[in-house]
Amino acid sequence: PIDSEHNALFQCLPPGGDADPAAAGVTRLLLTASGGPFLERSRGDLQSVSPEEALAHPNWDMGRKISVDSATLMNKGLEVIEARWLFNVQPKQIRVVIHPQSIVHSLVEFIDGSVVAQLGIPDMRIPIAYALSYPERLGLGLSRLSLSQCGNLTFAGPDYERFPALQLAFDALERGGVVPAVLNAANEIAVEAFLRNRIGFTDIARVVAETVERAEQGDERELEEILHADTRARRIAAELVNLN
């Protein structure tokens, strides 16, 4: 995997652990999240934040859509869905941990209580290079992580009330079928509307939630049903955006 969190999980798992985590003694996958630029904002303040504020990620240099997803924590929700399929674990075996410093990129917990973590500077060249060179590693000439200069590394549970998009993703994964595809499609429409100043920041999760509730069930193993769900979700979300 190239995404930093999934790449970190892959590095933490023992050989073959991604194919059969239970046999490797894996109990949980812990995905870290920076919390985005609004980690300390109150719920009331979030409605009035601007696209420019949402794009100002404190640690990572990302594209516009992904930066907004990071601000809503939807990106972490999508990563949870990916992790379920990439590593063959159940949704209840995946947890999200807020880690503002973005030094620990993810962790794997084992049956004996051991927790293995992958650490590094927040630079996407590291996971990309590892994916390209695996099982070897490349000398990249990047600055080294200095634990003595990192300061405190903090961890906390996510606030699902202030950032409901993350809970929406967990719920979509539990419902299964084409619902995760609906979630993703609705989010793309809502984020684009926010970037165009047509809806507020907190409206993103509302549009996604309403679209998911109106979506039809389908089989995720059938490509036609996935495409149909995606198209219908985008239509529903677009209608909801136009009502604002």
C-alpha positions as CSV (number, residue, x, y, z in Angstrom):
1,P,0.0,0.0,0.0
2,I,1.2,3.5,-0.8
3,D,-1.0,5.6,1.6
4,S,1.2,6.3,4.7
5,E,-1.1,4.7,7.2
6,H,-1.6,1.5,5.3
7,N,2.0,1.4,4.3
8,A,2.8,1.7,8.0
9,L,0.5,-1.2,8.9
10,F,2.0,-3.3,6.2
11,Q,5.5,-2.7,7.7
12,C,4.3,-3.5,11.2
13,L,2.6,-6.8,10.2
14,P,4.8,-10.0,10.3
15,P,5.3,-11.7,6.9
16,G,2.0,-13.1,5.7
17,G,0.1,-11.1,8.4
18,D,-1.7,-9.1,5.8
19,A,-3.2,-12.3,4.3
20,D,-4.1,-14.0,7.6
21,P,-3.9,-11.5,10.5
22,A,-5.5,-13.9,13.0
23,A,-2.9,-16.6,12.3
24,A,-0.2,-13.9,12.9
25,G,-1.7,-13.1,16.3
26,V,-3.1,-9.7,15.2
27,T,-6.0,-8.4,17.3
28,R,-6.4,-4.7,16.1
29,L,-5.2,-2.2,13.6
30,L,-4.7,1.3,14.9
31,L,-4.9,4.0,12.2
32,T,-3.4,7.4,13.3
33,A,-5.0,10.7,12.3
34,S,-3.5,14.1,12.6
35,G,-6.9,15.6,13.4
36,G,-6.5,18.2,10.6
37,P,-6.6,21.9,11.0
38,F,-9.7,22.1,13.2
39,L,-8.7,19.7,16.0
40,E,-9.2,22.4,18.6
41,R,-12.2,24.1,17.1
42,S,-15.5,24.0,18.9
43,R,-18.5,22.4,17.2
44,G,-20.2,25.7,16.9
45,D,-17.2,27.3,15.1
46,L,-16.9,24.6,12.5
47,Q,-20.0,25.8,10.5
48,S,-18.3,29.1,9.6
49,V,-14.8,27.9,8.6
50,S,-13.8,28.7,5.1
51,P,-12.3,26.5,2.3
52,E,-9.0,28.3,2.7
53,E,-8.9,27.4,6.4
54,A,-9.8,23.7,5.6
55,L,-7.0,23.5,3.0
56,A,-4.3,24.6,5.5
57,H,-3.3,21.2,6.8
58,P,-0.7,21.6,9.7
59,N,1.5,18.6,8.7
60,W,0.9,17.3,5.1
61,D,1.0,19.0,1.7
62,M,-2.0,17.5,-0.1
63,G,-4.5,18.2,-2.8
64,R,-7.6,20.3,-2.2
65,K,-10.1,17.4,-2.0
66,I,-8.0,15.3,0.3
67,S,-7.2,18.3,2.5
68,V,-10.9,18.9,3.1
69,D,-11.3,15.2,3.8
70,S,-8.6,15.4,6.4
71,A,-10.3,18.4,8.0
72,T,-13.6,16.4,8.3
73,L,-11.9,13.1,9.2
74,M,-13.6,11.5,6.2
75,N,-10.2,10.6,4.8
76,K,-9.6,8.5,7.9
77,G,-13.0,6.9,7.5
78,L,-12.2,5.9,3.9
79,E,-8.9,4.6,5.2
80,V,-10.7,2.4,7.7
81,I,-12.8,1.0,4.9
82,E,-9.6,0.3,2.8
83,A,-7.9,-1.3,5.8
84,R,-10.7,-3.7,6.3
85,W,-10.2,-5.1,2.8
86,L,-6.5,-4.6,2.4
87,F,-5.7,-6.6,5.6
88,N,-8.6,-8.9,5.9
89,V,-9.9,-7.8,9.3
90,Q,-13.3,-7.0,10.6
91,P,-14.5,-3.4,11.2
92,K,-14.5,-3.9,15.0
93,Q,-10.8,-4.7,14.8
94,I,-9.9,-1.2,13.4
95,R,-9.5,1.8,15.6
96,V,-8.7,5.4,14.9
97,V,-6.3,7.4,17.1
98,I,-5.8,11.1,16.9
99,H,-2.0,11.9,16.8
100,P,-1.5,15.5,15.9
101,Q,2.3,15.3,15.4
102,S,2.0,12.8,12.5
103,I,5.2,10.9,13.6
104,V,3.6,7.5,14.4
105,H,1.9,6.6,11.1
106,S,-0.1,3.6,12.4
107,L,0.2,0.6,14.8
108,V,-0.6,-3.1,15.0
109,E,-1.8,-4.7,18.2
110,F,-1.1,-8.4,18.9
111,I,-2.8,-11.0,21.0
112,D,-0.1,-10.9,23.7
113,G,-0.6,-7.1,24.2
114,S,2.4,-6.1,22.2
115,V,1.9,-3.0,19.9
116,V,4.2,-2.4,16.9
117,A,4.4,1.1,15.5
118,Q,6.0,2.6,12.4
119,L,7.4,6.1,12.9
120,G,8.9,8.6,10.5
121,I,8.8,12.2,9.4
122,P,5.6,13.2,7.6
123,D,6.9,12.8,4.0
124,M,5.0,10.8,1.4
125,R,8.2,10.0,-0.4
126,I,9.0,7.4,2.2
127,P,5.9,5.1,1.8
128,I,6.0,5.6,-2.0
129,A,9.6,4.6,-2.2
130,Y,9.0,1.6,0.1
131,A,6.2,0.4,-2.2
132,L,8.4,0.8,-5.3
133,S,11.4,-0.9,-3.8
134,Y,9.8,-3.6,-1.6
135,P,11.2,-5.8,-0.1
136,E,14.3,-3.6,-0.3
137,R,14.6,0.0,0.9
138,L,16.0,3.0,-0.9
139,G,18.3,5.7,0.5
140,L,16.3,8.9,-0.1
141,G,18.5,11.5,1.4
142,L,15.7,12.9,3.6
143,S,16.0,14.4,7.0
144,R,16.1,11.9,9.8
145,L,13.5,11.5,12.6
146,S,15.0,12.7,15.8
147,L,13.0,11.5,18.8
148,S,14.9,13.8,21.1
149,Q,13.7,16.8,19.1
150,C,10.1,15.6,18.5
151,G,8.9,16.8,21.8
152,N,5.8,15.1,23.2
153,L,3.9,12.6,21.1
154,T,0.2,12.7,22.1
155,F,-2.7,10.4,21.4
156,A,-6.4,10.7,21.9
157,G,-9.7,9.2,20.8
158,P,-11.6,10.9,18.0
159,D,-14.5,13.2,18.7
160,Y,-17.4,11.8,16.7
161,E,-19.8,14.6,17.6
162,R,-17.5,17.3,16.1
163,F,-16.4,15.1,13.3
164,P,-19.4,12.9,12.4
165,A,-17.9,11.9,9.0
166,L,-15.7,9.3,10.7
167,Q,-18.7,7.6,12.3
168,L,-20.6,7.7,9.0
169,A,-17.7,5.7,7.4
170,F,-17.7,3.1,10.2
171,D,-21.5,2.8,9.8
172,A,-21.2,2.4,6.1
173,L,-18.6,-0.3,6.5
174,E,-20.9,-2.2,8.9
175,R,-23.8,-2.0,6.6
176,G,-21.7,-3.3,3.8
177,G,-22.8,-3.8,0.2
178,V,-22.6,-0.7,-1.9
179,V,-23.0,1.7,1.0
180,P,-19.3,2.6,1.2
181,A,-19.4,3.5,-2.5
182,V,-22.4,5.7,-1.8
183,L,-20.6,7.3,1.1
184,N,-17.6,8.1,-1.1
185,A,-19.6,9.4,-4.0
186,A,-21.7,11.7,-1.8
187,N,-18.7,13.0,-0.1
188,E,-17.0,14.0,-3.4
189,I,-20.1,16.0,-4.4
190,A,-20.4,17.6,-0.9
191,V,-16.7,18.5,-0.7
192,E,-16.8,20.1,-4.2
193,A,-19.8,22.2,-3.1
194,F,-18.0,23.3,0.0
195,L,-14.9,24.3,-2.0
196,R,-17.2,26.4,-4.2
197,N,-18.7,28.1,-1.1
198,R,-22.2,26.6,-1.8
199,I,-22.5,24.8,1.5
200,G,-20.9,25.1,4.9
201,F,-18.2,22.9,6.4
202,T,-20.6,21.0,8.7
203,D,-23.0,20.5,5.8
204,I,-20.6,18.0,4.2
205,A,-21.4,15.3,6.7
206,R,-25.1,16.2,6.6
207,V,-25.3,15.8,2.8
208,V,-23.4,12.5,3.0
209,A,-25.6,11.1,5.8
210,E,-28.8,12.0,4.0
211,T,-27.6,10.5,0.8
212,V,-26.6,7.3,2.5
213,E,-30.1,7.1,4.1
214,R,-31.8,7.5,0.7
215,A,-29.5,5.1,-1.1
216,E,-30.6,1.6,-2.3
217,Q,-28.8,-1.5,-1.1
218,G,-26.7,-3.5,-3.6
219,D,-24.1,-6.2,-3.9
220,E,-20.5,-4.9,-3.8
221,R,-19.4,-7.9,-5.8
222,E,-21.3,-6.7,-8.8
223,L,-19.6,-3.9,-10.7
224,E,-22.8,-2.8,-12.3
225,E,-24.5,-2.4,-9.0
226,I,-21.5,-0.4,-7.6
227,L,-21.6,2.0,-10.6
228,H,-25.3,2.4,-10.3
229,A,-25.0,3.2,-6.6
230,D,-22.3,5.7,-7.4
231,T,-24.3,7.4,-10.0
232,R,-27.5,7.6,-8.0
233,A,-25.6,8.8,-4.9
234,R,-24.0,11.7,-6.9
235,R,-27.5,12.6,-8.2
236,I,-29.0,12.6,-4.7
237,A,-26.1,14.6,-3.2
238,A,-26.3,17.1,-6.0
239,E,-30.0,17.6,-5.3
240,L,-29.3,18.1,-1.6
241,V,-26.5,20.7,-2.3
242,N,-28.8,22.6,-4.7
243,L,-31.4,22.9,-1.9
244,N,-29.0,24.9,0.2
